[in-house]
Amino acid sequence: MNIYSVIKKPLITEKTTIEKDDHNVIAFIVDNDANKIEIKNAVKTLFNVEVESVKTVNVAGKVKRVGKNIGKRSNWKKAYVTLKEGNNVDFFEA
């Protein structure tokens, strides 16, 4: 799999910001078919950092209703990437 198609976008929420500050963990939305090794190699190559570990979570899409119509959001995959001590990725560089 191409490293540019493995990582879709960073997941920036209040929870992931706290994890980044406290434990040096970054969260990404990744391709559903990507495995931990592909995610690790993509992060190492794209951001030029050393990766300690990768944890993945498959997130089920919610069932939503608008009036009489019922639909379902897509399933997606989340990856928590722990960086080695001294490495940092800043998405909002000033």
The 8 nearest C-alpha neighbors of each residue, nearest first, counted from 0:
[[1, 2, 5, 4, 37, 33, 3, 32],
 [0, 2, 3, 4, 5, 41, 37, 6],
 [3, 1, 41, 5, 4, 0, 6, 37],
 [4, 2, 1, 5, 6, 41, 7, 45],
 [3, 5, 1, 2, 6, 7, 30, 0],
 [4, 6, 2, 30, 29, 3, 33, 7],
 [7, 5, 29, 4, 8, 3, 28, 30],
 [6, 8, 29, 28, 5, 4, 30, 9],
 [9, 7, 28, 27, 6, 10, 29, 26],
 [10, 8, 27, 28, 26, 11, 7, 6],
 [9, 11, 27, 26, 28, 12, 8, 15],
 [12, 10, 15, 9, 16, 13, 26, 14],
 [13, 11, 15, 14, 16, 10, 17, 26],
 [12, 14, 16, 15, 17, 11, 18, 10],
 [15, 13, 17, 12, 16, 18, 11, 19],
 [16, 14, 18, 12, 17, 13, 11, 19],
 [17, 15, 19, 13, 18, 14, 12, 20],
 [16, 18, 20, 14, 15, 19, 21, 13],
 [19, 17, 15, 21, 22, 16, 20, 24],
 [18, 20, 23, 24, 16, 17, 25, 22],
 [19, 21, 17, 18, 23, 22, 16, 24],
 [20, 22, 18, 19, 17, 23, 24, 16],
 [21, 23, 18, 24, 19, 20, 81, 17],
 [24, 22, 19, 82, 20, 81, 21, 18],
 [25, 23, 81, 19, 80, 22, 18, 82],
 [26, 24, 80, 19, 79, 81, 23, 15],
 [27, 25, 79, 10, 78, 9, 80, 15],
 [28, 26, 9, 10, 78, 77, 8, 29],
 [27, 29, 77, 8, 7, 76, 9, 10],
 [30, 28, 6, 7, 76, 5, 77, 27],
 [29, 31, 5, 33, 32, 6, 76, 7],
 [32, 30, 76, 33, 75, 29, 57, 74],
 [31, 33, 30, 34, 5, 29, 76, 0],
 [34, 32, 30, 31, 5, 37, 38, 35],
 [33, 35, 37, 36, 38, 32, 55, 31],
 [36, 34, 38, 37, 53, 39, 33, 54],
 [35, 37, 39, 38, 34, 40, 53, 33],
 [38, 36, 40, 34, 39, 35, 41, 33],
 [37, 39, 35, 41, 36, 40, 42, 34],
 [40, 38, 36, 42, 37, 41, 35, 43],
 [39, 41, 43, 37, 38, 42, 44, 36],
 [40, 42, 2, 38, 44, 43, 39, 45],
 [41, 43, 45, 39, 44, 40, 46, 38],
 [44, 42, 47, 40, 48, 41, 46, 45],
 [43, 45, 41, 47, 42, 46, 40, 48],
 [44, 46, 42, 43, 47, 41, 2, 3],
 [45, 47, 48, 42, 43, 44, 88, 41],
 [48, 46, 43, 44, 45, 49, 42, 88],
 [49, 47, 43, 46, 86, 50, 87, 42],
 [48, 50, 83, 43, 82, 51, 86, 47],
 [51, 49, 82, 83, 52, 81, 48, 39],
 [50, 52, 83, 82, 81, 49, 53, 80],
 [53, 51, 81, 50, 80, 54, 82, 39],
 [52, 54, 80, 79, 35, 81, 55, 78],
 [55, 53, 79, 78, 80, 52, 56, 35],
 [56, 54, 78, 77, 79, 53, 57, 76],
 [57, 55, 77, 76, 58, 78, 54, 79],
 [56, 58, 76, 75, 77, 59, 55, 74],
 [59, 57, 75, 76, 74, 56, 60, 77],
 [58, 60, 74, 61, 57, 75, 73, 72],
 [61, 59, 74, 72, 73, 71, 58, 62],
 [60, 62, 72, 71, 63, 59, 73, 74],
 [61, 63, 71, 70, 72, 60, 64, 69],
 [64, 62, 70, 71, 69, 61, 65, 72],
 [63, 65, 69, 68, 70, 66, 62, 67],
 [66, 64, 68, 67, 69, 63, 70, 62],
 [65, 67, 68, 64, 69, 63, 70, 62],
 [68, 66, 65, 69, 64, 70, 63, 62],
 [69, 67, 65, 66, 64, 70, 63, 71],
 [68, 70, 64, 63, 65, 67, 71, 62],
 [71, 69, 63, 62, 64, 68, 72, 65],
 [72, 70, 62, 63, 61, 60, 73, 69],
 [71, 73, 60, 61, 62, 74, 70, 63],
 [72, 74, 60, 75, 71, 59, 61, 58],
 [73, 75, 60, 59, 58, 72, 76, 57],
 [76, 74, 58, 57, 31, 73, 59, 77],
 [75, 77, 57, 31, 29, 58, 56, 28],
 [76, 78, 28, 56, 55, 27, 29, 57],
 [79, 77, 55, 27, 26, 54, 80, 56],
 [78, 80, 26, 54, 25, 53, 55, 24],
 [81, 79, 53, 25, 24, 52, 78, 26],
 [82, 80, 24, 52, 51, 23, 50, 53],
 [81, 83, 50, 51, 23, 49, 86, 24],
 [82, 84, 51, 50, 49, 86, 85, 81],
 [85, 83, 86, 82, 23, 87, 49, 51],
 [84, 86, 83, 87, 82, 49, 23, 48],
 [87, 85, 84, 83, 48, 82, 49, 88],
 [86, 88, 89, 85, 48, 82, 23, 84],
 [89, 87, 90, 46, 86, 48, 25, 47],
 [88, 90, 91, 92, 87, 93, 46, 25],
 [91, 89, 92, 88, 9, 11, 93, 87],
 [92, 90, 89, 93, 88, 11, 9, 16],
 [91, 93, 89, 90, 88, 87, 46, 11],
 [92, 91, 89, 90, 88, 87, 11, 16]]
